[in-house]
Amino acid sequence: MPCPVGGVCAGGKASLPVTLPGYYGFATDPYEFEECENADICPGNFTCGENYRGNLCARCEAGRYRFNGACEECPKVALVDIERF
């Protein structure tokens, strides 16, 4: 089987391809790689960049939200108890 686009193959019968930077690999098919929307968040080797997770590294880690394509830290909001007069 040829090495898939977005992968690097070390060779040998027991060796599976590994994703290159900018690509995401799916656990359900070790030969299926897709190019990430933002190559910086897919460093390769089946990992996601810091603060990212999920398929194609498209989700933010807990405590973060998506803004302009980046995972930003959720603001710390202080709850204030307001007394009613």
C-alpha positions as CSV (number, residue, x, y, z in Angstrom):
1,M,0.0,0.0,0.0
2,P,1.4,3.4,-0.9
3,C,2.1,6.0,1.8
4,P,-0.9,8.4,2.1
5,V,-0.7,12.1,1.3
6,G,0.1,13.9,4.5
7,G,2.0,10.9,6.0
8,V,5.5,9.6,6.3
9,C,6.1,5.9,6.1
10,A,9.2,4.4,7.8
11,G,8.7,1.1,6.0
12,G,8.5,-2.5,7.3
13,K,5.4,-4.7,7.6
14,A,4.5,-3.6,11.1
15,S,5.1,0.1,10.6
16,L,2.0,2.3,10.0
17,P,2.3,5.8,8.5
18,V,2.6,8.8,10.8
19,T,1.0,12.2,10.1
20,L,3.2,15.1,8.9
21,P,2.8,18.6,10.3
22,G,-0.4,20.2,8.9
23,Y,-2.3,16.9,8.7
24,Y,-4.6,15.0,11.1
25,G,-4.9,11.2,11.3
26,F,-8.1,9.4,12.3
27,A,-7.9,6.5,14.7
28,T,-10.6,4.6,12.7
29,D,-8.3,4.4,9.6
30,P,-4.5,4.6,10.0
31,Y,-4.2,5.4,6.3
32,E,-6.7,8.3,6.2
33,F,-5.1,11.8,6.7
34,E,-6.8,15.1,6.2
35,E,-5.2,18.5,5.9
36,C,-5.9,20.7,8.9
37,E,-7.7,24.1,8.4
38,N,-4.8,25.7,10.2
39,A,-1.5,23.9,9.8
40,D,-0.1,25.5,13.0
41,I,-2.5,23.6,15.2
42,C,-1.7,20.1,13.7
43,P,2.0,19.5,14.5
44,G,1.9,16.0,13.2
45,N,2.5,12.6,14.7
46,F,-1.2,12.3,15.6
47,T,-1.1,15.2,18.0
48,C,-2.9,18.6,18.3
49,G,-1.2,21.8,19.2
50,E,-1.5,23.3,22.7
51,N,-5.0,24.3,23.6
52,Y,-6.6,22.2,20.7
53,R,-8.2,18.8,20.6
54,G,-10.7,16.6,18.7
55,N,-11.0,15.7,15.0
56,L,-8.8,17.9,12.8
57,C,-7.7,19.6,16.1
58,A,-10.7,21.9,15.6
59,R,-12.0,22.0,19.2
60,C,-10.7,24.0,22.1
61,E,-9.5,22.5,25.3
62,A,-11.8,23.0,28.4
63,G,-11.7,26.6,29.7
64,R,-11.1,28.0,26.2
65,Y,-13.3,29.3,23.4
66,R,-12.9,29.8,19.7
67,F,-12.4,33.4,18.5
68,N,-11.0,34.4,15.1
69,G,-9.7,30.8,14.6
70,A,-7.8,30.7,17.8
71,C,-8.5,29.1,21.2
72,E,-8.6,31.9,23.7
73,E,-8.7,31.5,27.4
74,C,-12.1,32.1,28.9
75,P,-12.2,35.3,31.0
76,K,-12.4,35.0,34.7
77,V,-15.7,36.6,35.7
78,A,-16.3,37.6,39.3
79,L,-19.8,37.2,40.5
80,V,-21.0,40.1,42.5
81,D,-24.0,39.8,44.9
82,I,-26.0,42.9,44.5
83,E,-28.4,43.7,47.4
84,R,-31.8,45.0,46.4
85,F,-33.0,48.1,48.2
